[in-house]
Amino acid sequence: MSVLKYCLAVGLMAATLAHCCAGELLVKSGDKLAFLGDSITQFGADHPGGYVRLVVSGLESNGVKVEPVFAGVSGHKSNDMLARVDRDVLSKKPAVMTLSCGVNDVWHGKNGVPLDSYKENITALVDKVQAAGVKPVILTSTMIFEDAPNALNQALGPYNEFLRTFALERKYPLADLNSLMQEALKKAKESNAPKPNRANYLTSDGVHMAPQGDQMMAEGVLRALGLDDAQVAKAKAAWLDIPASTKLQINKTVSLKDYNKLAAAAAKEGLPVNEYVERAMAKALDAILGK
């Protein structure tokens, strides 16, 4: 994305949020909040540190307890979401629905969804949601690998430009996650921030979110829902103490001789080898953290 396009994107996002939210929360305690999306949204609901769960936690830390409706399905594109929105979202009668759609429409290449069809699908889907009395919140699609100039991200650009324009024209709240992700990556690289893995800053595999990416997405969604700076800060503080929110990925292999040693030590404790190793690692981690 060029500097000009980036500035326009941020400008559109700010204008949409200012018009739609104006400091007023879109949800209240007791409301159902639906999250329609693909694997990024599915994974975002699968564990306490996923972006979907962080949104729910962030609202609750500010006195708003919503009932989440998890509607993310791995691999789904705009046509798939249009086909199931009645069953997975509208039948649950939410007050608000976030829509995260576009990565697979582009990433799947020949099996994806062309831009014209994508526009038709998104328009039909949102029309259906709004007709049911549900407030839509539009999310731009996050990057396809942490490399803005690559062909996939360039192809994704027009899809996100459509979403920005669509949200602005219809006065829908917009979380411009793509622009936020590009800015977060720029800052991470400039500051040489720690990486969750050797290849990426915000994602586990270039597409699906690592802890930093989940937090980035959740903050964007919370702001689109109407939280101000102080409320977002309160949400972030609450996230720090969520139990088991972040899974460590440790890939370690050993020789057969070393495995036999571990097996013998595990047998003395009456434990399977993997459970023995996990306990030993947990003790070592507690020692590092001073617990």
N, C-alpha and C positions, 0 to 999 in steps of 0.2 A: 504494500500500500504506500502511495506517495505521501509526502509530508502534507500536501494540500488535502488529499482525501482523508488523511488521519484527522486533520483539524476540523474538516467538515463533519466527520463522523462524531467527534467529541461535541461539536456544536449542536448537532442534531440531538444527541443524547441529552445534553443539558437542557435544550429547549423543551424536549418532550417531557422530561422529568419535572421541570419547573411548571409546565402547564398542567400535567396530569396529577401530580402528587401534592404540590404546594404545601408540604409539611404535614399532610393528613394521611394517616395510615389507611391502606386499602382493606385491611382485615381487622377483625376484632376477636376477642376471646369467644370461643365456641364455633367460629367459622371453620369450614373445611377449606383447605388450601391444596389444590391439585398441582402436580408437577408432571407435565406431559413431555416426553422426550425419548431419546435413544439410550445407548449403553452408558453414556456419560451421566445421564439422569438416573438410570437404573443403579449404576455403581454408587452414585451420589446418595442413594437411599439405603444401600446395603450395609453400611457401617456407621457408627456414631460420628465419624469425622468427615463423612461425605457431604458435599455441598448442600444437598437437600436437607439432611439432618441438621446441618449448621444453621440453615435458614430458620427451621422450626425452633431450634435452641435459641437463636438470636432474638426471635420474636418473644419467646417465653421469658428471656432475661429482662425484657422490657415490659413485662406484665401482660403480654398477649399470648394466650395459649390456644393454638389452632390445632385442628385435627388434620394431619397430612393425608393426602390421597396420592399414593405412589403409582405413577403411570409411565415409567420409563421401561422401554423394551429394547434390548440389544439388537443392533442392525437395522432398526426401523428408519424409514424415510418419510417424507411428507405424505405420500399416498397411503402408507401403512397407518400413519397416525390419523389421517382423515377417516379411514375405514373403521377405526376402533374407538374414536373419541366418544361416541355415544355410550359404548359399553364400559370403557375404562375410566371415563371422566364424568360425563353428564349424568349417568345413572347414579352417581354418588352424591350429586347435588352440592358441588362446592360453591363457595362464594366467589373465589378467584382461581384462575388457572395460569400458571407460567408455561410458556411454550418454548422449548429448546429443540430446534429442528433445522437441519441443513448440512451437517457434517457428512452423513452417509449419502445424501443426495449427490454430493460432489465426489466423495472418497470412493464410492463404488463404481466410478467410471461409466462404462457402457451399461452397467446394471443400475446406475443411479437415476436421477430425475432431472431432465433438462430444465433450464431456468424458467421458460414459459410455463411448463407444467407445474413447476414448484410454486410459482406465483398463484396459479389457479388453485392448487391444493391448499396453500396457506390461507388464501382469501376465503375459500369455501369452509375450511375448518374453523376459522375465527368467526365467520358469519354465523355458523351453527352454534358456537359457544356463546356468542353474544345474544343470539335469539333465545337461548335457554336462560338468560339472565345472569350469566357468569361473566365476571370481569376478566378480560385477557391481559396478561403481562408478557410482552415480547422480549425474548432473549436473542441477541445475535449469536451466531455460531462461533465457538472457540476455534483456535487454529488447528490445522491438520499438520502436525509436526511443528516444532518450535523454530521455524525458519520461514519468515514472512515472504521472502521473494520466491519460494518454490512454486512450481506450477499448480499444485493443488490449492495453495492459499490464494494464488492469483485467480484461479477459477472460482473459489469461494467468495471472492470480493463482491461480485454483482449480486449474489444471493443476499449477502448482508446489507448491501446498499438498498436493495428492495425492502428488507425488513425495517431499516431505519426510516425510509420514506413512508412506508405503509403505516408504521406506528405514529409518525409525526402527523400525517394527513388525517388519521382517524383519532388522534389524541389519546393513544394508548400509552401506558407506562412502558418504558424501554430500559432494559439493562443491556448496555452495549458491551458485552463481555469480550468480544473480539478486540475492540480498541483497548479495553482495560488490560487484556492479556498482553497485547503488544507493548503497552507502556510498562507493565510489570516486568516483562522480559528485558526490556531496555534497562531498567533500573537494576535488575538482578545482575546483568552482565557488567554494567558500569561499576557496581559495588563489589563484584566478585563474590556474590552471595553463595552460601553453601547449597550444594545440589543434593536432592534426594537420591539421585543415581548418577552414574558417570556421564550420561548423555543429555539430561534435561534439568531444567529448573522447576517448572510448574507441573509437569506431567510424569507419569510412570513409564509411558511408552511413546510419548510424542503426541498422544491424543487424549487418553484418559488421565484424570487428575491425580497428582500427588497431593500431599497435605497443603502445600502452598497454593496450588491451583484450586483446590476445593474452597479454601478461604477466600481467594480472589473472586470466585464465582458467587459464593454466598454473600459477600459484601455487596457486590453489584446488584444481586436480587433484592437484598434488604433495602438498599437505597431506592430501587424502583418501587418497592412496596411502601415507601414513604418515610423510612427511618432517617433521622438527621445525624450529624456528626457525633453528637453526644450519645445517641442511642446505638450507633454502630460501634463506638468505642466500648460501650457497656456489653454489647454482644461479643466482641472480640475477647474481652476480659473473661466472660463466662466460658468461651470455647476452651480456654487454657486448662480448665479443670474437668473437662468431660472425660470420664473413665474410658480407657481402651479405644480412644478415638483415632489413634495413629498406629498402623501396623508396620513393624519393621520388616524389611525384606533382607534376609541374610542367606546368601548362597555359599555354602561351604562343602567341599568334597575332601575325602581322606583316603588314604591307602587301605587296602584290606587288612594289613597288620594293625593300623591304628583303629580301624573299625572293630577288630577283634578285641582290642584293649577296652574300647568303649563298651562293647557288649558284655565283657567280663565285669566291668565296674557297674553296669546297669543291672546285671543279674544279682549282684550282691545287695542291691537296693530293692530287688523284686520289681524292676521297671522295664518296659520296652526301651530299646536303645534311643529312639527319637524323643520319647518323653524324658528320659534321663538327661539327654543333651539340652532339651528345652529348659528343664529346671536349672541345670548348671548355668546356662546362659542368662536366665532370669535373675539368678543370684548375683552373677557378675555385673549385670546391668544395674541392679539395685545398689551395688557397691559403688559404681561409677556415679550414680545419681544421688548418693548419700542417703539412701533410704534404709 
